[in-house]
Amino acid sequence: MGGAHLVKYFSKPEYIVANLTENVLFTMIIGKMLICERSRRIMVYFLNTIQPDFSAKSYSNAREKALYLHYNEFALIFIKVSLGLATLTTILYYIMGFLENWTVSTRNASYELPYRTYPFFEIQDSTTYFCLCAYQIIALPTIVCGYSAPDSFVLSMALHICGQLAVLSCKIEQLLKDHENYNHHIGTIVLRHRQLIKLAEILENNFSMIFLQQTLGTVFLLCLTTYHMFANSVNGASTNVVTFLLYTSCVISTIFAYCYIGECLIKESVRLRDTFYNTDWYNTSPSCGKILSICMIRPEKPLVLTAGKFYPLSLNTFTSIVKTSMAYLSILRNFL
Protein backbone atom coordinates (compact mmCIF):
# COMPACT_ATOMS: atom_id res chain seq x y z
CA MET A 1 0.00 0.00 0.00
CA GLY A 2 3.00 2.27 0.48
CA GLY A 3 3.86 1.75 -3.19
CA ALA A 4 0.31 2.62 -4.20
CA HIS A 5 0.56 5.84 -2.19
CA LEU A 6 3.83 6.67 -3.95
CA VAL A 7 2.27 6.14 -7.38
CA LYS A 8 -0.80 8.21 -6.49
CA TYR A 9 1.25 11.25 -5.44
CA PHE A 10 4.15 10.79 -7.83
CA SER A 11 3.69 14.28 -9.26
CA LYS A 12 4.16 15.93 -5.83
CA PRO A 13 7.82 15.94 -4.69
CA GLU A 14 7.00 16.68 -1.03
CA TYR A 15 4.74 13.62 -0.88
CA ILE A 16 7.44 11.48 -2.49
CA VAL A 17 9.96 12.55 0.16
CA ALA A 18 7.47 11.83 2.97
CA ASN A 19 6.62 8.43 1.47
CA LEU A 20 10.26 7.38 1.03
CA THR A 21 11.08 8.45 4.59
CA GLU A 22 8.79 5.68 5.79
CA ASN A 23 8.87 3.06 3.08
CA VAL A 24 12.64 2.84 2.67
CA LEU A 25 12.68 1.84 6.33
CA PHE A 26 9.79 -0.62 5.87
CA THR A 27 11.62 -2.21 2.93
CA MET A 28 14.72 -2.60 5.09
CA ILE A 29 12.67 -4.23 7.85
CA ILE A 30 11.08 -6.72 5.45
CA GLY A 31 14.50 -7.51 4.00
CA LYS A 32 15.98 -8.16 7.45
CA MET A 33 13.11 -10.42 8.42
CA LEU A 34 13.41 -12.44 5.20
CA ILE A 35 17.17 -12.85 5.63
CA CYS A 36 16.73 -14.00 9.23
CA GLU A 37 14.05 -16.46 8.16
CA ARG A 38 16.36 -17.87 5.49
CA SER A 39 19.27 -18.10 7.95
CA ARG A 40 17.38 -19.46 10.96
CA ARG A 41 19.21 -22.82 10.98
CA ILE A 42 22.57 -21.08 10.75
CA MET A 43 21.58 -18.83 13.65
CA VAL A 44 20.73 -21.88 15.77
CA TYR A 45 24.04 -23.53 14.83
CA PHE A 46 25.92 -20.35 15.73
CA LEU A 47 24.26 -20.11 19.15
CA ASN A 48 24.91 -23.79 19.90
CA THR A 49 28.57 -23.40 18.91
CA ILE A 50 29.23 -20.45 21.21
CA GLN A 51 27.30 -21.85 24.18
CA PRO A 52 30.46 -23.17 25.96
CA ASP A 53 31.94 -19.66 25.83
CA PHE A 54 29.43 -18.49 28.43
CA SER A 55 30.90 -20.82 31.06
CA ALA A 56 33.42 -19.40 33.54
CA LYS A 57 35.52 -22.55 33.00
CA SER A 58 36.43 -21.29 29.51
CA TYR A 59 38.54 -18.50 31.01
CA SER A 60 41.81 -19.06 32.85
CA ASN A 61 42.10 -15.74 34.68
CA ALA A 62 40.36 -12.47 35.46
CA ARG A 63 41.98 -10.67 32.54
CA GLU A 64 40.42 -13.05 30.01
CA LYS A 65 37.01 -12.59 31.61
CA ALA A 66 37.40 -8.80 31.57
CA LEU A 67 38.36 -8.80 27.88
CA TYR A 68 35.31 -10.84 26.95
CA LEU A 69 32.92 -8.90 29.19
CA HIS A 70 34.13 -5.62 27.68
CA TYR A 71 32.64 -6.58 24.32
CA ASN A 72 29.67 -8.37 25.87
CA GLU A 73 28.68 -5.26 27.82
CA PHE A 74 28.79 -3.12 24.69
CA ALA A 75 26.41 -5.57 22.98
CA LEU A 76 24.03 -5.37 25.94
CA ILE A 77 24.11 -1.56 25.91
CA PHE A 78 23.38 -1.50 22.19
CA ILE A 79 20.38 -3.82 22.56
CA LYS A 80 18.87 -1.69 25.32
CA VAL A 81 19.49 1.61 23.51
CA SER A 82 18.38 0.27 20.13
CA LEU A 83 15.10 -1.17 21.40
CA GLY A 84 14.35 1.87 23.56
CA LEU A 85 15.14 4.36 20.81
CA ALA A 86 13.25 2.40 18.16
CA THR A 87 10.18 2.07 20.41
CA LEU A 88 10.12 5.77 21.32
CA THR A 89 10.69 6.88 17.73
CA THR A 90 8.01 4.57 16.30
CA ILE A 91 5.37 5.69 18.80
CA LEU A 92 6.14 9.41 18.45
CA TYR A 93 6.22 9.19 14.66
CA TYR A 94 2.83 7.48 14.60
CA ILE A 95 1.27 9.99 17.02
CA MET A 96 2.75 12.91 15.10
CA GLY A 97 1.32 11.61 11.81
CA PHE A 98 -2.07 10.92 13.35
CA LEU A 99 -2.44 14.35 14.97
CA GLU A 100 -1.31 16.21 11.85
CA ASN A 101 -3.60 14.28 9.53
CA TRP A 102 -6.57 14.44 11.90
CA THR A 103 -6.23 18.24 12.11
CA VAL A 104 -6.22 18.47 8.33
CA SER A 105 -9.17 16.08 7.98
CA THR A 106 -11.36 18.18 10.30
CA ARG A 107 -10.84 21.14 7.98
CA ASN A 108 -11.31 19.66 4.52
CA ALA A 109 -12.67 16.11 5.13
CA SER A 110 -9.58 14.63 3.45
CA TYR A 111 -8.37 11.62 5.42
CA GLU A 112 -4.67 10.70 5.35
CA LEU A 113 -3.38 7.75 7.40
CA PRO A 114 -0.50 8.21 9.89
CA TYR A 115 1.73 6.02 7.72
CA ARG A 116 1.83 6.92 4.03
CA THR A 117 -0.21 4.04 2.64
CA TYR A 118 -3.11 3.97 0.20
CA PRO A 119 -5.91 1.51 1.12
CA PHE A 120 -7.21 1.29 -2.51
CA PHE A 121 -10.47 3.01 -1.59
CA GLU A 122 -11.47 6.49 -0.51
CA ILE A 123 -11.93 7.06 3.22
CA GLN A 124 -15.18 9.00 3.53
CA ASP A 125 -16.00 8.91 7.26
CA SER A 126 -14.20 9.11 10.59
CA THR A 127 -15.23 5.59 11.67
CA THR A 128 -13.44 3.98 8.73
CA TYR A 129 -10.49 6.27 9.32
CA PHE A 130 -10.15 5.28 12.99
CA CYS A 131 -10.43 1.58 12.10
CA LEU A 132 -7.59 1.90 9.60
CA CYS A 133 -5.51 3.87 12.11
CA ALA A 134 -6.08 1.12 14.67
CA TYR A 135 -5.01 -1.43 12.06
CA GLN A 136 -1.76 0.49 11.54
CA ILE A 137 -1.10 0.42 15.29
CA ILE A 138 -0.73 -3.36 15.00
CA ALA A 139 2.31 -2.73 12.81
CA LEU A 140 4.18 -0.80 15.53
CA PRO A 141 5.60 -3.86 17.39
CA THR A 142 6.56 -5.39 14.05
CA ILE A 143 8.44 -2.22 13.08
CA VAL A 144 10.31 -2.08 16.39
CA CYS A 145 11.21 -5.78 16.52
CA GLY A 146 11.79 -6.12 12.78
CA TYR A 147 14.26 -3.24 12.80
CA SER A 148 16.08 -3.85 16.10
CA ALA A 149 16.05 -7.63 16.59
CA PRO A 150 18.15 -8.67 13.54
CA ASP A 151 20.64 -5.89 14.27
CA SER A 152 20.87 -6.91 17.92
CA PHE A 153 21.54 -10.55 17.01
CA VAL A 154 24.19 -9.82 14.37
CA LEU A 155 25.98 -7.21 16.46
CA SER A 156 25.95 -9.40 19.55
CA MET A 157 27.43 -12.32 17.65
CA ALA A 158 30.09 -10.17 15.98
CA LEU A 159 31.08 -8.66 19.32
CA HIS A 160 31.20 -12.17 20.79
CA ILE A 161 33.75 -13.12 18.13
CA CYS A 162 35.75 -9.96 18.89
CA GLY A 163 35.73 -10.82 22.58
CA GLN A 164 36.88 -14.38 21.92
CA LEU A 165 39.69 -13.14 19.66
CA ALA A 166 40.83 -10.87 22.48
CA VAL A 167 40.71 -13.82 24.89
CA LEU A 168 42.67 -15.97 22.43
CA SER A 169 45.39 -13.31 22.23
CA CYS A 170 45.62 -13.37 26.01
CA LYS A 171 45.82 -17.18 26.02
CA ILE A 172 48.63 -17.11 23.45
CA GLU A 173 50.68 -14.82 25.69
CA GLN A 174 50.25 -17.22 28.62
CA LEU A 175 50.26 -20.68 27.05
CA LEU A 176 53.27 -20.29 24.77
CA LYS A 177 55.45 -19.49 27.78
CA ASP A 178 55.05 -23.14 28.81
CA HIS A 179 57.70 -24.90 26.69
CA GLU A 180 57.00 -28.34 28.16
CA ASN A 181 53.54 -28.59 26.55
CA TYR A 182 54.32 -26.34 23.59
CA ASN A 183 52.95 -28.59 20.86
CA HIS A 184 49.72 -29.26 22.74
CA HIS A 185 49.16 -25.55 23.38
CA ILE A 186 49.82 -24.64 19.75
CA GLY A 187 47.31 -27.27 18.61
CA THR A 188 44.67 -25.92 20.98
CA ILE A 189 45.29 -22.34 19.84
CA VAL A 190 45.15 -23.22 16.14
CA LEU A 191 41.90 -25.15 16.52
CA ARG A 192 40.32 -22.28 18.45
CA HIS A 193 41.51 -19.76 15.88
CA ARG A 194 40.02 -21.83 13.06
CA GLN A 195 36.70 -22.04 14.91
CA LEU A 196 36.55 -18.25 15.33
CA ILE A 197 37.41 -17.75 11.66
CA LYS A 198 34.56 -20.08 10.72
CA LEU A 199 32.11 -18.16 12.93
CA ALA A 200 33.18 -14.86 11.36
CA GLU A 201 32.70 -16.36 7.89
CA ILE A 202 29.20 -17.52 8.88
CA LEU A 203 28.26 -13.95 9.78
CA GLU A 204 29.82 -12.58 6.62
CA ASN A 205 28.28 -15.16 4.28
CA ASN A 206 24.77 -15.05 5.72
CA PHE A 207 24.29 -11.44 6.80
CA SER A 208 26.33 -9.35 4.37
CA MET A 209 23.07 -8.40 2.61
CA ILE A 210 21.74 -6.98 5.90
CA PHE A 211 24.92 -4.89 6.08
CA LEU A 212 24.41 -3.77 2.48
CA GLN A 213 20.78 -2.73 2.85
CA GLN A 214 21.57 -0.99 6.14
CA THR A 215 24.38 0.93 4.44
CA LEU A 216 22.32 1.97 1.41
CA GLY A 217 19.20 2.61 3.48
CA THR A 218 21.10 4.81 5.91
CA VAL A 219 22.42 6.99 3.09
CA PHE A 220 18.87 7.75 1.94
CA LEU A 221 17.18 7.85 5.35
CA LEU A 222 19.79 10.15 6.87
CA CYS A 223 19.31 12.48 3.92
CA LEU A 224 15.49 12.40 4.10
CA THR A 225 15.14 12.71 7.88
CA THR A 226 17.65 15.57 8.04
CA TYR A 227 15.69 17.33 5.29
CA HIS A 228 12.51 16.95 7.35
CA MET A 229 14.28 18.37 10.41
CA PHE A 230 15.34 21.47 8.49
CA ALA A 231 11.91 21.90 6.90
CA ASN A 232 10.05 21.59 10.21
CA SER A 233 12.46 23.89 12.05
CA VAL A 234 11.78 26.60 9.45
CA ASN A 235 8.03 26.10 9.93
CA GLY A 236 8.38 26.22 13.72
CA ALA A 237 7.09 22.66 14.26
CA SER A 238 9.32 21.80 17.23
CA THR A 239 7.53 18.51 18.00
CA ASN A 240 8.19 17.25 14.49
CA VAL A 241 11.83 18.31 14.75
CA VAL A 242 12.24 16.21 17.91
CA THR A 243 10.56 13.22 16.25
CA PHE A 244 12.81 13.34 13.18
CA LEU A 245 15.83 13.94 15.41
CA LEU A 246 15.02 10.66 17.18
CA TYR A 247 14.46 8.97 13.81
CA THR A 248 17.85 10.21 12.60
CA SER A 249 19.52 9.10 15.84
CA CYS A 250 18.01 5.63 15.50
CA VAL A 251 19.26 5.20 11.94
CA ILE A 252 22.73 6.67 12.45
CA SER A 253 23.37 4.78 15.70
CA THR A 254 22.65 1.47 13.95
CA ILE A 255 25.07 2.04 11.09
CA PHE A 256 27.67 3.39 13.53
CA ALA A 257 27.36 0.18 15.57
CA TYR A 258 27.82 -1.93 12.42
CA CYS A 259 30.91 0.04 11.40
CA TYR A 260 32.26 -0.09 14.94
CA ILE A 261 32.04 -3.90 15.17
CA GLY A 262 33.70 -4.13 11.76
CA GLU A 263 36.53 -1.97 13.10
CA CYS A 264 36.77 -4.08 16.26
CA LEU A 265 36.98 -7.30 14.25
CA ILE A 266 39.81 -5.90 12.13
CA LYS A 267 41.60 -4.59 15.23
CA GLU A 268 41.41 -7.89 17.11
CA SER A 269 42.58 -9.83 14.04
CA VAL A 270 45.64 -7.60 13.75
CA ARG A 271 46.24 -7.81 17.49
CA LEU A 272 46.21 -11.61 17.26
CA ARG A 273 48.90 -11.49 14.58
CA ASP A 274 51.03 -9.15 16.70
CA THR A 275 50.62 -11.43 19.72
CA PHE A 276 51.96 -14.40 17.73
CA TYR A 277 54.87 -12.27 16.54
CA ASN A 278 55.75 -11.12 20.06
CA THR A 279 56.18 -14.69 21.35
CA ASP A 280 59.67 -16.23 21.44
CA TRP A 281 59.00 -18.22 18.27
CA TYR A 282 62.65 -17.81 17.25
CA ASN A 283 63.74 -19.96 20.23
CA THR A 284 61.47 -22.91 19.42
CA SER A 285 62.13 -26.07 17.45
CA PRO A 286 61.98 -25.83 13.62
CA SER A 287 58.64 -27.66 13.48
CA CYS A 288 57.02 -25.38 16.08
CA GLY A 289 58.56 -22.33 14.43
CA LYS A 290 57.01 -23.36 11.12
CA ILE A 291 53.56 -23.73 12.72
CA LEU A 292 53.87 -20.33 14.39
CA SER A 293 54.92 -18.79 11.08
CA ILE A 294 51.72 -20.13 9.51
CA CYS A 295 49.76 -18.76 12.47
CA MET A 296 51.28 -15.33 11.84
CA ILE A 297 50.59 -15.45 8.10
CA ARG A 298 46.84 -16.19 8.43
CA PRO A 299 46.00 -12.98 10.37
CA GLU A 300 47.78 -10.94 7.70
CA LYS A 301 44.36 -11.06 6.04
CA PRO A 302 42.18 -9.64 8.85
CA LEU A 303 38.66 -10.86 9.45
CA VAL A 304 36.22 -8.33 8.02
CA LEU A 305 32.51 -7.78 7.70
CA THR A 306 31.40 -6.34 4.39
CA ALA A 307 28.30 -4.78 2.91
CA GLY A 308 27.34 -7.04 0.03
CA LYS A 309 30.74 -8.79 -0.06
CA PHE A 310 32.53 -5.75 -1.48
CA TYR A 311 32.41 -2.81 0.95
CA PRO A 312 34.28 -3.39 4.26
CA LEU A 313 32.64 -2.03 7.39
CA SER A 314 34.90 0.21 9.46
CA LEU A 315 34.86 3.66 11.03
CA ASN A 316 36.14 5.06 7.72
CA THR A 317 33.06 3.55 6.09
CA PHE A 318 30.85 5.35 8.61
CA THR A 319 32.49 8.66 7.71
CA SER A 320 31.95 7.99 4.00
CA ILE A 321 28.26 7.14 4.56
CA VAL A 322 27.63 10.39 6.43
CA LYS A 323 29.47 12.44 3.80
CA THR A 324 27.52 10.80 0.96
CA SER A 325 24.22 11.34 2.73
CA MET A 326 24.96 15.03 3.33
CA ALA A 327 25.87 15.42 -0.34
CA TYR A 328 22.48 13.98 -1.31
CA LEU A 329 20.84 16.31 1.21
CA SER A 330 22.42 19.31 -0.48
CA ILE A 331 21.08 18.16 -3.85
CA LEU A 332 17.61 17.50 -2.38
CA ARG A 333 17.38 20.96 -0.81
CA ASN A 334 18.35 22.61 -4.09
CA PHE A 335 15.82 20.48 -5.98
CA LEU A 336 12.90 21.17 -3.61
C-alpha positions as CSV (number, residue, x, y, z in Angstrom):
1,M,0.0,0.0,0.0
2,G,3.0,2.3,0.5
3,G,3.9,1.7,-3.2
4,A,0.3,2.6,-4.2
5,H,0.6,5.8,-2.2
6,L,3.8,6.7,-3.9
7,V,2.3,6.1,-7.4
8,K,-0.8,8.2,-6.5
9,Y,1.3,11.3,-5.4
10,F,4.2,10.8,-7.8
11,S,3.7,14.3,-9.3
12,K,4.2,15.9,-5.8
13,P,7.8,15.9,-4.7
14,E,7.0,16.7,-1.0
15,Y,4.7,13.6,-0.9
16,I,7.4,11.5,-2.5
17,V,10.0,12.6,0.2
18,A,7.5,11.8,3.0
19,N,6.6,8.4,1.5
20,L,10.3,7.4,1.0
21,T,11.1,8.5,4.6
22,E,8.8,5.7,5.8
23,N,8.9,3.1,3.1
24,V,12.6,2.8,2.7
25,L,12.7,1.8,6.3
26,F,9.8,-0.6,5.9
27,T,11.6,-2.2,2.9
28,M,14.7,-2.6,5.1
29,I,12.7,-4.2,7.9
30,I,11.1,-6.7,5.5
31,G,14.5,-7.5,4.0
32,K,16.0,-8.2,7.4
33,M,13.1,-10.4,8.4
34,L,13.4,-12.4,5.2
35,I,17.2,-12.8,5.6
36,C,16.7,-14.0,9.2
37,E,14.0,-16.5,8.2
38,R,16.4,-17.9,5.5
39,S,19.3,-18.1,8.0
40,R,17.4,-19.5,11.0
41,R,19.2,-22.8,11.0
42,I,22.6,-21.1,10.7
43,M,21.6,-18.8,13.6
44,V,20.7,-21.9,15.8
45,Y,24.0,-23.5,14.8
46,F,25.9,-20.4,15.7
47,L,24.3,-20.1,19.2
48,N,24.9,-23.8,19.9
49,T,28.6,-23.4,18.9
50,I,29.2,-20.5,21.2
51,Q,27.3,-21.8,24.2
52,P,30.5,-23.2,26.0
53,D,31.9,-19.7,25.8
54,F,29.4,-18.5,28.4
55,S,30.9,-20.8,31.1
56,A,33.4,-19.4,33.5
57,K,35.5,-22.5,33.0
58,S,36.4,-21.3,29.5
59,Y,38.5,-18.5,31.0
60,S,41.8,-19.1,32.9
61,N,42.1,-15.7,34.7
62,A,40.4,-12.5,35.5
63,R,42.0,-10.7,32.5
64,E,40.4,-13.0,30.0
65,K,37.0,-12.6,31.6
66,A,37.4,-8.8,31.6
67,L,38.4,-8.8,27.9
68,Y,35.3,-10.8,26.9
69,L,32.9,-8.9,29.2
70,H,34.1,-5.6,27.7
71,Y,32.6,-6.6,24.3
72,N,29.7,-8.4,25.9
73,E,28.7,-5.3,27.8
74,F,28.8,-3.1,24.7
75,A,26.4,-5.6,23.0
76,L,24.0,-5.4,25.9
77,I,24.1,-1.6,25.9
78,F,23.4,-1.5,22.2
79,I,20.4,-3.8,22.6
80,K,18.9,-1.7,25.3
81,V,19.5,1.6,23.5
82,S,18.4,0.3,20.1
83,L,15.1,-1.2,21.4
84,G,14.4,1.9,23.6
85,L,15.1,4.4,20.8
86,A,13.2,2.4,18.2
87,T,10.2,2.1,20.4
88,L,10.1,5.8,21.3
89,T,10.7,6.9,17.7
90,T,8.0,4.6,16.3
91,I,5.4,5.7,18.8
92,L,6.1,9.4,18.5
93,Y,6.2,9.2,14.7
94,Y,2.8,7.5,14.6
95,I,1.3,10.0,17.0
96,M,2.7,12.9,15.1
97,G,1.3,11.6,11.8
98,F,-2.1,10.9,13.3
99,L,-2.4,14.3,15.0
100,E,-1.3,16.2,11.9
101,N,-3.6,14.3,9.5
102,W,-6.6,14.4,11.9
103,T,-6.2,18.2,12.1
104,V,-6.2,18.5,8.3
105,S,-9.2,16.1,8.0
106,T,-11.4,18.2,10.3
107,R,-10.8,21.1,8.0
108,N,-11.3,19.7,4.5
109,A,-12.7,16.1,5.1
110,S,-9.6,14.6,3.5
111,Y,-8.4,11.6,5.4
112,E,-4.7,10.7,5.4
113,L,-3.4,7.8,7.4
114,P,-0.5,8.2,9.9
115,Y,1.7,6.0,7.7
116,R,1.8,6.9,4.0
117,T,-0.2,4.0,2.6
118,Y,-3.1,4.0,0.2
119,P,-5.9,1.5,1.1
120,F,-7.2,1.3,-2.5
121,F,-10.5,3.0,-1.6
122,E,-11.5,6.5,-0.5
123,I,-11.9,7.1,3.2
124,Q,-15.2,9.0,3.5
125,D,-16.0,8.9,7.3
126,S,-14.2,9.1,10.6
127,T,-15.2,5.6,11.7
128,T,-13.4,4.0,8.7
129,Y,-10.5,6.3,9.3
130,F,-10.2,5.3,13.0
131,C,-10.4,1.6,12.1
132,L,-7.6,1.9,9.6
133,C,-5.5,3.9,12.1
134,A,-6.1,1.1,14.7
135,Y,-5.0,-1.4,12.1
136,Q,-1.8,0.5,11.5
137,I,-1.1,0.4,15.3
138,I,-0.7,-3.4,15.0
139,A,2.3,-2.7,12.8
140,L,4.2,-0.8,15.5
141,P,5.6,-3.9,17.4
142,T,6.6,-5.4,14.0
143,I,8.4,-2.2,13.1
144,V,10.3,-2.1,16.4
145,C,11.2,-5.8,16.5
146,G,11.8,-6.1,12.8
147,Y,14.3,-3.2,12.8
148,S,16.1,-3.8,16.1
149,A,16.1,-7.6,16.6
150,P,18.2,-8.7,13.5
151,D,20.6,-5.9,14.3
152,S,20.9,-6.9,17.9
153,F,21.5,-10.5,17.0
154,V,24.2,-9.8,14.4
155,L,26.0,-7.2,16.5
156,S,25.9,-9.4,19.6
157,M,27.4,-12.3,17.6
158,A,30.1,-10.2,16.0
159,L,31.1,-8.7,19.3
160,H,31.2,-12.2,20.8
161,I,33.8,-13.1,18.1
162,C,35.8,-10.0,18.9
163,G,35.7,-10.8,22.6
164,Q,36.9,-14.4,21.9
165,L,39.7,-13.1,19.7
166,A,40.8,-10.9,22.5
167,V,40.7,-13.8,24.9
168,L,42.7,-16.0,22.4
169,S,45.4,-13.3,22.2
170,C,45.6,-13.4,26.0
171,K,45.8,-17.2,26.0
172,I,48.6,-17.1,23.5
173,E,50.7,-14.8,25.7
174,Q,50.3,-17.2,28.6
175,L,50.3,-20.7,27.0
176,L,53.3,-20.3,24.8
177,K,55.4,-19.5,27.8
178,D,55.1,-23.1,28.8
179,H,57.7,-24.9,26.7
180,E,57.0,-28.3,28.2
181,N,53.5,-28.6,26.6
182,Y,54.3,-26.3,23.6
183,N,52.9,-28.6,20.9
184,H,49.7,-29.3,22.7
185,H,49.2,-25.5,23.4
186,I,49.8,-24.6,19.8
187,G,47.3,-27.3,18.6
188,T,44.7,-25.9,21.0
189,I,45.3,-22.3,19.8
190,V,45.2,-23.2,16.1
191,L,41.9,-25.2,16.5
192,R,40.3,-22.3,18.5
193,H,41.5,-19.8,15.9
194,R,40.0,-21.8,13.1
195,Q,36.7,-22.0,14.9
196,L,36.6,-18.2,15.3
197,I,37.4,-17.7,11.7
198,K,34.6,-20.1,10.7
199,L,32.1,-18.2,12.9
200,A,33.2,-14.9,11.4
201,E,32.7,-16.4,7.9
202,I,29.2,-17.5,8.9
203,L,28.3,-13.9,9.8
204,E,29.8,-12.6,6.6
205,N,28.3,-15.2,4.3
206,N,24.8,-15.1,5.7
207,F,24.3,-11.4,6.8
208,S,26.3,-9.3,4.4
209,M,23.1,-8.4,2.6
210,I,21.7,-7.0,5.9
211,F,24.9,-4.9,6.1
212,L,24.4,-3.8,2.5
213,Q,20.8,-2.7,2.8
214,Q,21.6,-1.0,6.1
215,T,24.4,0.9,4.4
216,L,22.3,2.0,1.4
217,G,19.2,2.6,3.5
218,T,21.1,4.8,5.9
219,V,22.4,7.0,3.1
220,F,18.9,7.8,1.9
221,L,17.2,7.9,5.4
222,L,19.8,10.1,6.9
223,C,19.3,12.5,3.9
224,L,15.5,12.4,4.1
225,T,15.1,12.7,7.9
226,T,17.6,15.6,8.0
227,Y,15.7,17.3,5.3
228,H,12.5,17.0,7.3
229,M,14.3,18.4,10.4
230,F,15.3,21.5,8.5
231,A,11.9,21.9,6.9
232,N,10.1,21.6,10.2
233,S,12.5,23.9,12.0
234,V,11.8,26.6,9.4
235,N,8.0,26.1,9.9
236,G,8.4,26.2,13.7
237,A,7.1,22.7,14.3
238,S,9.3,21.8,17.2
239,T,7.5,18.5,18.0
240,N,8.2,17.2,14.5
241,V,11.8,18.3,14.8
242,V,12.2,16.2,17.9
243,T,10.6,13.2,16.3
244,F,12.8,13.3,13.2
245,L,15.8,13.9,15.4
246,L,15.0,10.7,17.2
247,Y,14.5,9.0,13.8
248,T,17.8,10.2,12.6
249,S,19.5,9.1,15.8
250,C,18.0,5.6,15.5
251,V,19.3,5.2,11.9
252,I,22.7,6.7,12.4
253,S,23.4,4.8,15.7
254,T,22.7,1.5,13.9
255,I,25.1,2.0,11.1
256,F,27.7,3.4,13.5
257,A,27.4,0.2,15.6
258,Y,27.8,-1.9,12.4
259,C,30.9,0.0,11.4
260,Y,32.3,-0.1,14.9
261,I,32.0,-3.9,15.2
262,G,33.7,-4.1,11.8
263,E,36.5,-2.0,13.1
264,C,36.8,-4.1,16.3
265,L,37.0,-7.3,14.2
266,I,39.8,-5.9,12.1
267,K,41.6,-4.6,15.2
268,E,41.4,-7.9,17.1
269,S,42.6,-9.8,14.0
270,V,45.6,-7.6,13.7
271,R,46.2,-7.8,17.5
272,L,46.2,-11.6,17.3
273,R,48.9,-11.5,14.6
274,D,51.0,-9.1,16.7
275,T,50.6,-11.4,19.7
276,F,52.0,-14.4,17.7
277,Y,54.9,-12.3,16.5
278,N,55.8,-11.1,20.1
279,T,56.2,-14.7,21.4
280,D,59.7,-16.2,21.4
281,W,59.0,-18.2,18.3
282,Y,62.6,-17.8,17.2
283,N,63.7,-20.0,20.2
284,T,61.5,-22.9,19.4
285,S,62.1,-26.1,17.4
286,P,62.0,-25.8,13.6
287,S,58.6,-27.7,13.5
288,C,57.0,-25.4,16.1
289,G,58.6,-22.3,14.4
290,K,57.0,-23.4,11.1
291,I,53.6,-23.7,12.7
292,L,53.9,-20.3,14.4
293,S,54.9,-18.8,11.1
294,I,51.7,-20.1,9.5
295,C,49.8,-18.8,12.5
296,M,51.3,-15.3,11.8
297,I,50.6,-15.5,8.1
298,R,46.8,-16.2,8.4
299,P,46.0,-13.0,10.4
300,E,47.8,-10.9,7.7
301,K,44.4,-11.1,6.0
302,P,42.2,-9.6,8.8
303,L,38.7,-10.9,9.5
304,V,36.2,-8.3,8.0
305,L,32.5,-7.8,7.7
306,T,31.4,-6.3,4.4
307,A,28.3,-4.8,2.9
308,G,27.3,-7.0,0.0
309,K,30.7,-8.8,-0.1
310,F,32.5,-5.7,-1.5
311,Y,32.4,-2.8,1.0
312,P,34.3,-3.4,4.3
313,L,32.6,-2.0,7.4
314,S,34.9,0.2,9.5
315,L,34.9,3.7,11.0
316,N,36.1,5.1,7.7
317,T,33.1,3.5,6.1
318,F,30.8,5.3,8.6
319,T,32.5,8.7,7.7
320,S,32.0,8.0,4.0
321,I,28.3,7.1,4.6
322,V,27.6,10.4,6.4
323,K,29.5,12.4,3.8
324,T,27.5,10.8,1.0
325,S,24.2,11.3,2.7
326,M,25.0,15.0,3.3
327,A,25.9,15.4,-0.3
328,Y,22.5,14.0,-1.3
329,L,20.8,16.3,1.2
330,S,22.4,19.3,-0.5
331,I,21.1,18.2,-3.8
332,L,17.6,17.5,-2.4
333,R,17.4,21.0,-0.8
334,N,18.3,22.6,-4.1
335,F,15.8,20.5,-6.0
336,L,12.9,21.2,-3.6
